[in-house]
Amino acid sequence: SVQNGKAQGSTELGLVTLTAKP
């Protein structure tokens, strides 16, 4: 998930996501 513009790896909808957006 993206929180506060930082890259965060977390389990969402049963999938592991690692996303970074400006």
N, C-alpha and C positions, 0 to 999 in steps of 0.2 A: 504493500500500500504506500501511497505517497502522503506524508504528513509533514507540514511545516517546511515543504521544499526539500526534505531529506529523503534519502533512499532508505526504505525500511522493508525487511523481509518478514513476511507474516503469512499465516495460513488463512486464506480467504476462499470461501466457496469450495473448500476441500482441495484447493490448489495453492502451491507455494509460489508467491509472486515476489519479484525483486524489481521495482520500478523506480527510476529517478527522472523527475521532470523539473525544468527550471521554474 
